[in-house]
Amino acid sequence: MSDTDTGTGLGISRAGAPDLRGRAGYDPSFLAPGPWIPLPEPLDGAEVVVLPYTNFSIVQRPDRRLAAATVVAIDGAALVDLDRGGDAWFTDPRIGPDEQAGAELYARNDFDRGHLVRRRDPVWGPQAPTANADTFAYTNAAPQASRFNQSAELWLGLEDHVLDHARRWDQRLVVVTGPVFADDDPEYRGVRIPRRFYKIAAFLLPQPADLDPDEEVSVLATVGFVLDQTPLVEQVVGAPAARDVPELGGFRTFQVPVEDIGDLTQLDLGPLVAADRLPGLVPAAAGDEVPAWRPLAVPGDLLL
């Protein structure tokens, strides 16, 4: 089962949200001795609210009622295997109900409450049970068509692949995830539904030291990708289709330059852009400064 909750009913909502006071949130120094990785900040002047949870933080866009970015710290060596705990979704009392999408968005339709921070990613260390429960905040959900969200290759499988790769070198990973907002996203039940989502994974890779080839230093490495659910959104919201809707497949999953994600989202991604692995692994086409988007069919197609 994927980290999703189907939207066929109102689902389970807590009568009262957990006491979220004192949540430390994501630690920007988590990948030390690598660089400080701050939360993304809007470059276009959009108003955001930072909501800290356990081992992750959410940069919420109140005007869109969804997260602009989520950032989670994953300690692969300390992950705890916990069950879902009843899928007790809750609205965050620290912001208004009109600043977040709740159960009504997902009722009786084909939208999943897709976890942006995957449920199991922050579930490590002594606060694992609290982190597990925190991932069921509606601020951590985004409307994703069920066939899009439940595909291991299109969403969950990519992150697993990067985590498995990172484990060979370092036990820690930082993952930034969110929707790609567009002005023409179709509105549905008072929320404009994003057609695309992005994910950036950051980890440390050992490299020979400049002065001593026998000595290793850890350098930041990142990989970014974009997933497209446009055809399925059109089906759910009833947008008129002037063309045949193609089946969602690998051709709608791309490994992309992290810089492009910054351009698409208008977010300041800090050191994540310069650490991108893709430009160094794919020769640029003639006249291009960065490689084109790389279509993926399976997680193993990622270049790391």
C-alpha positions in Angstrom: 0.0 0.0 0.0 1.3 3.4 -0.9 1.4 6.4 1.5 -1.9 7.6 0.2 -5.5 7.8 1.4 -8.2 7.4 -1.2 -10.8 10.2 -1.5 -13.8 7.9 -1.9 -15.2 9.0 1.5 -14.7 11.7 4.1 -12.1 9.6 5.8 -11.0 9.8 9.4 -10.5 13.2 11.0 -9.4 13.8 14.5 -11.9 15.5 16.7 -9.0 17.6 18.0 -5.6 18.1 16.4 -2.6 17.0 18.4 -0.8 19.5 20.5 1.8 20.8 18.0 3.5 23.2 20.3 7.2 22.7 20.6 7.7 20.9 17.3 11.3 21.5 16.2 10.7 20.9 12.5 13.4 20.2 9.9 17.0 21.0 10.9 18.9 22.8 8.1 22.2 21.5 9.5 21.0 17.8 9.2 23.5 16.9 6.5 26.6 18.2 8.3 29.5 18.2 7.5 27.7 19.2 4.3 26.3 22.7 3.8 23.4 24.3 5.6 20.2 23.6 3.6 17.6 26.2 4.4 13.9 25.9 3.8 12.9 27.2 0.3 11.7 30.7 0.1 9.5 32.3 -2.6 11.2 34.5 -5.1 7.9 36.0 -6.4 6.7 37.6 -3.1 4.1 35.0 -2.4 3.1 34.9 1.3 4.0 31.7 3.1 3.8 30.3 6.6 6.4 27.9 8.0 4.9 25.0 10.0 7.3 22.8 11.9 6.5 19.2 12.7 8.6 16.3 13.8 11.7 15.8 11.6 10.1 17.9 8.8 8.7 21.3 8.1 6.1 22.6 5.6 6.2 25.9 3.8 2.5 26.6 3.4 0.9 28.8 0.7 -2.3 30.1 2.4 -3.6 31.6 -0.9 -3.4 28.1 -2.6 -4.4 26.2 0.6 -1.5 23.8 -0.1 2.1 23.5 0.7 4.6 25.2 -1.6 7.3 23.0 -0.3 7.9 20.3 2.3 11.4 19.4 3.6 12.1 16.2 5.5 15.2 14.9 7.2 15.6 11.1 6.8 18.0 9.2 9.0 18.2 5.8 7.2 20.1 4.2 10.0 17.5 5.0 12.6 14.2 4.5 10.7 11.5 2.8 12.7 8.9 0.5 11.1 5.5 1.6 12.4 2.0 1.0 11.0 -0.1 3.8 9.7 -2.0 4.1 13.0 -5.5 4.6 11.7 -4.9 7.3 9.1 -6.1 10.0 11.6 -6.0 13.1 9.3 -6.3 16.5 11.0 -6.2 20.2 10.1 -3.4 22.2 11.6 -4.8 24.6 14.3 -1.9 27.0 13.8 -3.5 28.3 10.6 -7.0 29.0 9.6 -9.3 26.5 7.9 -9.4 28.7 4.8 -5.6 28.5 4.6 -5.5 24.7 4.2 -7.4 22.1 2.2 -9.3 19.7 4.4 -11.4 16.5 4.1 -14.0 18.1 1.9 -11.5 18.3 -1.0 -11.0 14.6 -1.1 -14.6 13.3 -0.5 -16.2 11.1 -3.1 -13.8 11.5 -5.9 -10.7 10.0 -7.4 -8.2 12.3 -5.6 -6.0 10.7 -3.0 -4.7 12.6 0.0 -1.1 12.2 -1.3 1.5 12.5 1.4 4.1 15.1 0.3 6.4 14.0 3.1 6.1 10.3 2.9 4.7 8.8 6.1 7.7 6.6 6.8 10.4 9.2 6.0 10.5 11.2 9.3 9.7 8.1 11.4 13.1 7.7 13.1 14.6 8.2 16.5 12.9 8.4 19.8 10.1 10.7 18.5 9.2 8.2 15.7 5.5 7.7 16.9 5.0 11.5 17.0 6.5 11.9 13.5 4.3 9.2 12.2 1.2 10.9 13.4 2.4 14.4 12.2 2.5 13.2 8.6 -1.3 13.0 8.6 -1.7 16.8 8.8 -3.8 18.0 5.9 -1.1 20.6 5.2 1.1 17.6 4.2 -1.5 16.3 1.7 -2.0 17.3 -1.9 -4.7 16.2 -4.3 -3.2 13.5 -6.5 -5.2 11.3 -8.9 -5.1 7.8 -7.5 -3.5 6.1 -10.4 -0.7 8.8 -10.3 -0.1 8.6 -6.6 -0.3 4.8 -6.2 2.3 4.1 -8.9 5.6 3.0 -7.3 7.5 4.1 -10.4 5.9 7.5 -10.7 6.1 8.7 -7.1 7.2 6.5 -4.3 9.6 4.4 -6.2 11.8 7.3 -7.2 12.4 8.3 -3.6 13.1 4.7 -2.6 15.7 4.5 -5.3 17.5 7.6 -4.2 17.4 6.5 -0.6 18.9 3.1 -1.5 21.7 4.9 -3.4 22.4 7.3 -0.5 22.6 4.4 2.0 25.7 3.1 0.1 27.5 6.3 1.0 25.8 8.1 3.8 22.8 7.3 6.0 21.1 10.6 5.7 18.9 12.3 3.1 17.0 15.5 2.8 14.0 15.5 0.5 12.1 18.6 -0.8 8.7 18.0 -2.3 5.8 20.1 -3.5 3.4 21.0 -6.2 4.3 23.1 -9.2 1.7 25.9 -9.0 0.5 27.5 -12.2 -2.0 30.4 -12.7 -4.2 28.3 -15.0 -4.5 25.3 -12.6 -8.1 24.2 -12.7 -10.2 25.1 -9.6 -12.1 22.3 -7.8 -14.0 22.8 -4.6 -12.3 26.1 -3.9 -8.7 24.8 -4.5 -6.7 25.1 -7.7 -5.4 21.6 -8.4 -1.7 21.4 -9.4 -1.0 19.4 -12.5 2.7 18.7 -11.7 4.8 17.9 -8.7 8.5 18.1 -8.0 10.9 16.3 -5.7 14.6 17.1 -4.9 16.7 14.7 -3.0 20.0 15.8 -1.3 22.6 13.6 0.1 26.4 13.5 0.7 28.9 11.8 -1.6 32.5 11.1 -0.7 35.0 12.7 -3.1 38.9 12.6 -3.1 40.3 15.6 -1.4 42.1 18.1 -3.6 45.3 18.0 -1.7 45.4 14.3 -0.8 43.8 11.8 -3.2 43.8 9.2 -0.4 41.6 11.3 1.8 37.9 11.7 1.2 35.7 14.6 1.8 31.9 14.7 1.7 30.2 16.9 -0.9 26.6 17.7 -1.4 24.8 16.0 -4.3 21.2 16.5 -5.4 18.9 15.1 -8.0 15.5 16.5 -9.1 12.5 15.2 -10.9 9.1 16.3 -12.0 5.9 14.2 -12.3 2.9 15.2 -14.4 -0.7 14.2 -13.6 -2.3 16.6 -16.1 -4.5 14.0 -18.0 -5.8 12.5 -14.8 -6.6 15.9 -13.2 -8.7 16.7 -16.3 -10.7 13.5 -15.8 -11.4 14.2 -12.1 -12.3 17.9 -12.4 -14.2 17.5 -15.6 -12.1 19.9 -17.6 -13.1 19.8 -21.3 -10.7 17.8 -23.3 -10.1 18.9 -26.9 -7.8 15.9 -27.5 -7.5 12.3 -26.6 -6.2 11.9 -23.1 -3.1 9.7 -23.1 -2.4 7.1 -20.6 -0.1 8.3 -17.8 3.2 6.5 -18.2 6.9 6.8 -17.9 7.1 9.6 -20.6 5.4 11.9 -18.0 8.1 11.3 -15.4 11.3 13.3 -15.8 14.6 13.8 -14.2 15.2 17.5 -14.6 17.9 20.0 -13.7 17.3 21.3 -10.2 17.7 24.8 -11.6 14.6 24.2 -13.7 12.6 23.3 -10.6 13.6 26.6 -9.1 12.4 28.4 -12.2 9.1 26.5 -12.3 8.3 27.0 -8.7 9.8 30.4 -8.2 11.5 29.1 -5.0 15.0 29.9 -3.8 16.6 26.4 -3.5 19.8 27.6 -2.1 22.8 25.2 -2.4 20.6 22.5 -4.0 21.0 24.0 -7.5 24.8 24.0 -7.6 25.0 20.5 -6.2 22.8 19.0 -9.1 24.3 15.7 -10.4 22.4 15.8 -13.8 24.4 18.5 -15.7 27.7 16.7 -15.0 26.3 13.3 -16.0 24.6 14.2 -19.2 26.5 16.1 -21.9 24.7 19.3 -22.9 23.3 19.4 -26.3 24.9 21.8 -28.8 24.2 25.3 -27.7 22.5 24.3 -24.5 23.9 25.1 -21.1 22.0 22.4 -19.3 20.7 19.0 -20.4 17.1 18.6 -21.5 14.6 16.9 -19.3 15.3 13.2 -19.1 12.2 10.9 -19.4 12.1 8.0 -16.9 10.3 4.7 -17.3 11.5 3.1 -14.1 13.4 4.4 -11.0 16.6 2.7 -12.3 16.7 5.2 -15.2 17.7 8.0 -12.7 21.2 9.2 -13.1 22.9 9.5 -9.6 
